[in-house]
Amino acid sequence: MASPELSREEKIARNIGVGCITTFAGFFSGGMVGVMVAKIVGSVQRCEPPEGLPACNWWVYAGVGAVLGALTTKVLAIVERRVIRWRET
């Protein structure tokens, strides 16, 4: 069953909503993946992190991961919605 056709304004509002939610989720999930990468890199380099910190230079990896996660998650979600819509036709 095909869903009703949305107006241009409704499509823009929907994409903004999807983009905002996924940016927030992607930011934090990308940061966590970045810290995991920092732990792996630190282990390979035999770096001993200071007491109470997860890894050496973890903030650099967390920052890069957070930015990449925030950007890619929203793009992937919007592209996937378009692919699903295209397959329905």
C-alpha positions as CSV (number, residue, x, y, z in Angstrom):
1,M,0.0,0.0,0.0
2,A,1.5,3.3,-1.1
3,S,1.7,6.1,1.5
4,P,0.0,9.5,0.6
5,E,2.1,11.9,-1.3
6,L,3.7,14.6,0.9
7,S,4.0,18.3,0.0
8,R,7.4,19.9,-0.4
9,E,7.2,21.6,3.0
10,E,6.2,18.3,4.7
11,K,9.2,16.5,3.1
12,I,11.5,19.3,4.3
13,A,10.1,19.2,7.8
14,R,10.4,15.4,7.9
15,N,14.0,15.4,6.7
16,I,14.9,18.1,9.3
17,G,13.4,16.0,12.0
18,V,15.2,12.9,10.9
19,G,18.4,14.8,10.6
20,C,18.2,16.3,14.0
21,I,17.5,13.0,15.8
22,T,20.2,11.1,13.9
23,T,22.8,13.9,14.4
24,F,22.4,13.7,18.1
25,A,22.6,9.9,18.1
26,G,25.5,9.8,15.7
27,F,27.5,12.3,17.7
28,F,27.5,10.2,20.8
29,S,27.8,6.8,19.1
30,G,30.7,8.1,16.9
31,G,32.4,9.4,20.0
32,M,32.2,6.0,21.7
33,V,33.6,4.3,18.6
34,G,36.4,6.9,18.6
35,V,37.3,6.0,22.2
36,M,37.4,2.3,21.3
37,V,39.7,3.1,18.4
38,A,41.9,5.2,20.8
39,K,42.1,2.2,23.1
40,I,43.2,-0.1,20.3
41,V,45.8,2.4,19.0
42,G,47.1,2.9,22.5
43,S,47.4,-0.8,23.0
44,V,49.3,-1.3,19.8
45,Q,51.6,1.7,20.7
46,R,52.0,0.3,24.2
47,C,50.8,3.6,25.7
48,E,50.0,3.6,29.4
49,P,47.0,6.0,29.9
50,P,46.9,8.2,33.1
51,E,44.9,6.9,36.0
52,G,41.2,7.3,35.5
53,L,41.3,7.8,31.7
54,P,40.3,5.2,29.1
55,A,43.2,5.7,26.7
56,C,46.0,8.0,25.7
57,N,44.8,11.0,23.6
58,W,41.2,9.7,23.8
59,W,39.7,13.2,23.4
60,V,41.2,13.5,19.9
61,Y,39.7,10.2,18.7
62,A,36.4,10.9,20.5
63,G,36.1,14.3,18.8
64,V,36.9,13.0,15.3
65,G,34.5,10.1,15.8
66,A,31.8,12.3,17.1
67,V,32.0,14.7,14.1
68,L,32.1,11.8,11.7
69,G,29.2,10.0,13.4
70,A,27.1,13.2,13.5
71,L,27.6,13.8,9.8
72,T,27.4,10.3,8.4
73,T,24.5,9.0,10.5
74,K,22.0,11.7,9.2
75,V,23.1,11.3,5.6
76,L,22.7,7.6,5.8
77,A,19.3,7.8,7.4
78,I,18.0,10.3,4.8
79,V,19.4,8.3,1.9
80,E,17.9,5.1,3.3
81,R,14.5,6.8,3.5
82,R,14.7,7.8,-0.1
83,V,15.8,4.3,-1.2
84,I,12.8,2.8,0.7
85,R,10.5,5.3,-0.9
86,W,11.9,4.5,-4.3
87,R,11.5,0.7,-3.8
88,E,7.8,1.2,-2.9
89,T,7.0,2.8,-6.3
